[in-house]
Amino acid sequence: MLFHSCKFQSSLLFLLEAAILEMFITLSAGATLALTFEKPPLVFGQGEQRLLRIQGLKKYARGSNVIHILPLKDSPHASHSNSLLASESLLIKGVSPGLGDLWVWKQDGSSEHRSIRVQTKMTGGLNPALEKALGGLNEVEVLYTGRGVILKGTIQSQTECSLVKGLAKNY
């Protein structure tokens, strides 16, 4: 009787393993495994803005108000989360000193997380009027060098073009 009981338990275990394997194969064939990648932290100076390119970008969300994510002209989103994006770029601006983060979901089902630290102004003593004018830019990257600023990127609107021309002329 003991032998029969062990044989029954062994058969039951085999059936259970087969069912788990079949379920795993079904899940593997029909679903994409969602992976989250931790990316290196980003450090911004207050007022600095940079373009972040993310291949396969689907949607994103920011974790605090230390940054603003400015909409690009070629993306149809009106808010900072839960929208499909036509672009694979985000213009991120460091608004106030502190810690925050950025979550990104991609077309392939994976996601990325980035910690973000915004430091006190790294302007190197720029003219206050210049700092204010730079704060009004919404389409180009503003990179502080310590001796000045570098404006980088593609201007997409006449308004931004006029602002940049005024900056180049006056400063």
N, C-alpha and C positions, 0 to 999 in steps of 0.2 A: 504494500500500500504506500509506503514511503517513496519508493521508486516512481510510482504512478503520479504522486503529488509533485515531485521534483520535475518530472517530465511535463506536467501541466503548467507549472510555474515557468519553465524554460520556454514553452510554446507561447505563453502569454507575454513574456518579456520580448520574444522575437516579434510578435505581432505589434506590440507597443513601439518597439524600435522602428519597424517598417512604417508604421503610421506617422511617426515623427519625421522620418526621412522623406516620406511622400509629401508631408506638409511643408518641409523645408524646400524641397524641389519646386513645389507649386509656388511658394512665396518668392523663391529666387527667380523663377521664370517670369512671374507677373508683376513684380514690384521692384523699384529701384531702391537700393539701400541708401538711405539719407545719411551723409557724413557731414560732420561739422569740423571745420579746420580753424585753428587759432592762428591768426596772422600776426606779424610783428606789430607792436604798438606804433601809433602815429603821434608825433609831437608837433604842435602848432604854436606859433606866437599869437597872442591876442591880435585879431585883425588880419592875420595871414589867411589866405585861401589858396587851396590847391585842388587840382583835378586828379581824381582817383579813377583809373580805368580798371574795370572788372569784367572779364570775359564771361558771357552767358548770364549777365545780370537780369534778374527777374523782378525782385522787389527788395526794399531795404527799410530799416527803421533805426532811428538814433535813440540812444539810451538816456540822454540828458540834454539840457539846454546850453551846454558849454559850446556846442557847435550848431551851425545851421547848414542844411544841405539845400543848396539853391537849385531850383529846377532849370534844366537845360532846354533850349528852344526845340530840340528834336525829340523830346520825350513828352508824352501826353499826360503826365501825372500832375495833379494839382496839390497833393499833400505829400508828406515825407514817408508814407508807408502804404502797404497794401495796394499797390498798383503795378501793372505790367509796364515795363520801360522799353522804349524803342532804342534808347542809347545804352552804351556800356560804360558810361562815365558819370561820375558824381562830382560836382563842385562843392567842396567842403570848406567852410569858413570857421575859423576859431573865434568865438564871440566873447567868451568870458573865461577867466582862469578857473581851472578845475579839471575834474576827471569825468569822462563819459565813455561811451562805446558805440560801435556801429555794427549792426547785424545785417548780413547780406544773404539773400536766398537766390540760388542760381537755377537756370533752366533745367539742368541735369538732376535736380533734387538735392544737391549738396548745399551747404551753407557755410558762411565765413563769419568770424567774429574778430573785431579789432578793438583793442582798448585805445582810447584817445585821451591825451593830456594837452590842455591848453595852458601855456605859460603866460605870465605877465608880458606885456608888450615887449617885443624884441626889435624895436624900431631903430635903436641906436640914436635917439635924439632927433628924429625927423621933425620938420616943420609941422605944427599942429594943423594948419590948413591942408597940407599935403596928406596927413594921416586921415583927416575927415574925408577928403576927396577919394582916397583909396578905399575907404569904407563903403563908398557908394557903388563900387564896381560889382557887377553880378555875373559876368561871363568869363573873365580872364583870371588866371592865377596871379596872386600877389605874393611874391617871395621876398622876405626881408634878408638883406645880405650883411647888415651891420654898418655898411657905409651908404646904403641906399636901398632901392627896391628894384626888382625885376618884374615886369609884367610879361606874362607868357600865355599863349593860347590863341584861339580863334574867336574873333569878335563876330557876333551873329546879328546884332541889331544896330540901327543908326544911333540910338541913344547911347549905347556903350561906346560906339566909335567916337562920338562927340566928346564923351567924358575922357577917353584916353588921349584924344588930340589935345584937349585942354590941359591935361596933366603934362604932356610932352612939351607944350608951348610955355607953360607957366613955371615948370620946375625943372 
